Amino acid sequence: MGKVLDQALSELTRLSEAEQDAVGAWILAELESERRWDDLFARSPDLLAEMAEEAVKEDEAGLTEPLDPEKLP
């Protein structure tokens, strides 16, 4: 096990069982989400390029707004 993961797990042992379960569920959900994205892109290798091209076209057409980090929640 890597040092960072080992340190994180050590910190988790200090949490209540409910908090540990919540963190564990979150990690498992994140891993599953990553697997789904990997699978989607593997099945359609051109999808990301198409999405990027669409985003550029929307920006060029003036359909986007600048991101203001100060207005983020």
KEKE-637021 format. One record per residue (C-alpha): residue in one letter; residue number from 1; y, x, z. Coordinates in pm, 1 decimal. Example, Ala and Ser with C-alpha at 12.3 -4.5 7.8 and 13.67 -1.06 7.14 Angstrom:
2
A, 1, -450.0, 1230.0, 780.0
S, 2, -106.0, 1367.0, 714.0
***
This chain:
73
M, 1, 0.0, 0.0, 0.0
G, 2, 348.1, 124.6, -79.5
K, 3, 581.4, 233.3, 197.4
V, 4, 838.3, -39.3, 134.5
L, 5, 579.7, -316.2, 133.2
D, 6, 423.4, -172.7, 448.4
Q, 7, 766.2, -172.5, 616.4
A, 8, 833.9, -530.6, 503.5
L, 9, 499.8, -649.1, 638.6
S, 10, 570.5, -475.0, 966.2
E, 11, 900.0, -663.6, 992.4
L, 12, 727.7, -991.0, 907.9
T, 13, 495.1, -956.6, 1204.9
R, 14, 800.9, -1001.4, 1428.0
L, 15, 866.2, -1348.5, 1289.2
S, 16, 717.6, -1670.1, 1422.7
E, 17, 402.3, -1800.1, 1255.8
A, 18, 602.8, -2073.6, 1082.9
E, 19, 850.8, -1819.2, 947.6
Q, 20, 567.2, -1593.4, 833.6
D, 21, 406.7, -1887.6, 653.4
A, 22, 737.2, -1972.4, 484.9
V, 23, 787.3, -1614.6, 365.7
G, 24, 426.4, -1595.7, 249.2
A, 25, 459.9, -1920.6, 54.6
W, 26, 782.9, -1796.3, -103.1
I, 27, 621.9, -1466.7, -209.8
L, 28, 321.2, -1646.2, -359.2
A, 29, 548.8, -1886.2, -547.9
E, 30, 754.2, -1595.8, -684.6
L, 31, 441.1, -1413.2, -799.6
E, 32, 312.4, -1726.9, -972.7
S, 33, 649.1, -1777.3, -1140.4
E, 34, 642.3, -1420.0, -1271.0
R, 35, 289.8, -1473.0, -1405.0
R, 36, 400.5, -1789.3, -1586.3
W, 37, 698.4, -1612.6, -1747.0
D, 38, 479.6, -1319.1, -1847.4
D, 39, 230.0, -1559.8, -2002.5
L, 40, 498.8, -1754.0, -2188.1
F, 41, 653.8, -1441.9, -2335.9
A, 42, 313.7, -1294.3, -2421.1
R, 43, 224.7, -1608.6, -2616.4
S, 44, 557.4, -1608.9, -2797.4
P, 45, 685.9, -1251.0, -2827.4
D, 46, 985.3, -1356.4, -3033.2
L, 47, 1098.1, -1619.4, -2782.8
L, 48, 1323.1, -1388.1, -2580.8
A, 49, 1490.8, -1255.1, -2895.5
E, 50, 1546.2, -1611.4, -3017.4
M, 51, 1694.8, -1712.3, -2681.7
A, 52, 1928.3, -1411.7, -2687.6
E, 53, 2037.8, -1489.8, -3042.7
E, 54, 2108.0, -1850.2, -2946.1
A, 55, 2314.5, -1736.4, -2646.3
V, 56, 2522.4, -1503.6, -2865.6
K, 57, 2586.0, -1783.1, -3114.9
E, 58, 2695.0, -2019.0, -2836.6
D, 59, 2931.4, -1753.2, -2703.7
E, 60, 3075.6, -1685.3, -3048.4
A, 61, 3126.2, -2060.1, -3096.2
G, 62, 3329.2, -2074.5, -2775.1
L, 63, 3069.9, -2282.4, -2592.0
T, 64, 3049.1, -2050.4, -2291.1
E, 65, 3276.2, -1974.2, -1998.0
P, 66, 3341.4, -1640.5, -1831.5
L, 67, 3145.7, -1589.3, -1510.4
D, 68, 3366.1, -1569.7, -1203.3
P, 69, 3162.4, -1423.6, -915.5
E, 70, 3424.2, -1551.6, -670.5
K, 71, 3334.6, -1909.6, -763.7
L, 72, 2960.7, -1871.0, -715.1
P, 73, 2807.4, -2061.6, -421.7
***
